[in-house]
Amino acid sequence: MVPTEPRTYGNYIDGLWAASVSGNIEASINPADRHETVGYCQKSGQEDLDRAVAAARRAALIWRRLSAPARGDFLFKAANVLESRLDDIAETMTREMGKTLPEARGETARGVAILRYYAGEGMRKHGDVIPSTDPDGLMFTTRASLGVVGLITPWNFPVAIPIWKIAPALVYGNTVVFKPAQDTAITAAKVVECFAEAGLPYGVLNLVTGAGSVIGQGIIDHPGIDGISFTGSDGVGKKVALGAVARGAKYQLEMGGKNPVIVCNDADLDLAVDAVISGGLKSTGQKCTCTSRVIVMSGVYETFKDKLLHKVRQIKVGPGMVQDTWMGPCASENQMQTVLSYIDKGTAEGATLLHGGGRMQGEGYEQGFYVLPTLFENVNPDMVIAQEEIFGPVLALLKVDTLEEALNVANGSRYGLSASVFTRDVGRAMTFIREMDAGLVRINAESAGVELQAPFGGMKQSSSGSREQGQAAIEFYTSIKTVFMKS
């Protein structure tokens, strides 16, 4: 079989696929094999972004005048197209950012479900009747779209996160300028192709790929963009917030996590071990909700550690396209180096390395960005590896004596995205729910994951306070308009 030449993908602006004005392109590399080019994407500039914003503004008036059910119909059609292309998009995702093929298929299927969910939102009521003190008056609320929204998304969920932003933005009457992470721009282009095939009117959804410092910053600063939804690091999120506030744009941030799991003395240890491994090491630990700190009560610490270590040693690491691979590579060389630097910091600070701690060795591994699943113990709550988001397959074990101590350790972070507790005691579970400073709390379940119909977001520096997904998404993508009518 003759290999095909990697395809070059254009920007999608005003219903047309086109090269950037500069003509500059950038290769997308397979993290499982650095010698494989998945494809090429545009390295766009400000002029490309200006064209996309202008197209979105032209389309905004027509789009918002469509009924919400009519807008929902386009999402139903896009869902059907995405479902028909599920295998191709999942394989592209695996080749572009490294997660295993079953995970990529599951994520793409989730994208289909999100589209269908928000398509149904077009039929839901978007206002309330409010009693008026005027006997001749009628007072009610309705929802007004923001206008043009800029969506900035990360590489770790290159289908699900863009869709859970695009779908509510569209069904609630906004037009979109979408800037994906450059590391997964090919996957993003294939997702946008599904909307184009569904017949979405020109200019309603626009894709511009390029550097965050150019296109991302351009979205933050652009006077033609009325709202910004961002998922990524808290450092960049602060820049989004400052820029949006400076020009009066609405913004939404979903940022980092340092997510704890508390294992109580009465926990089902086998269940807890499986959840910690799945929540912390699946997707190579590259989830904002991944388990990072494992806080274990002293009465079960040694037994839990032995069970965890036994399971970690069985993890099969390799290319995501290989059937029996459980954990793939880091998504890029930069991400691999970041993870390795945190492992070095943990060792330097005096944590005890129980397993892993370096790059995978051996035939085939040297071509990719593979890091061994890594487990530390004797971790102090103030250590860097217990405080900063690593975004890699690294778990830190911390020993405590009581639930009160565990909660103090768990809450001793600037983040507050997700957290879990494992216990058979209802009282302990209720205390955890009440005292844990996190936007998502789970009982006897892994820290990673939230169902698409539920609100998602964090506390403290994990979020700007608003929520994504579910019916909560309407709060960001619209404003309430109060109407008073008198006969």
PyMOL commands that set and color helices and strands:
alter all, ss='L'
color gray80, all
select helices_A, chain A and resi 46-65+68-84+86-97+101-121+160-171+182-197+212-221+234-247+269-285+301-312+333-348+365-367+384-386+403-410+426-435+470-477
alter helices_A, ss='H'
color red, helices_A
select strands_A, chain A and resi 11-13+16-18+25-30+33-42+129-130+137-145+148-152+175-179+205-207+227-231+250-254+259-263+291-297+352-355+374-377+394-400+415-416+418-422+440-443+459-460+478-486
alter strands_A, ss='S'
color yellow, strands_A
deselect
rebuild
show_as cartoon
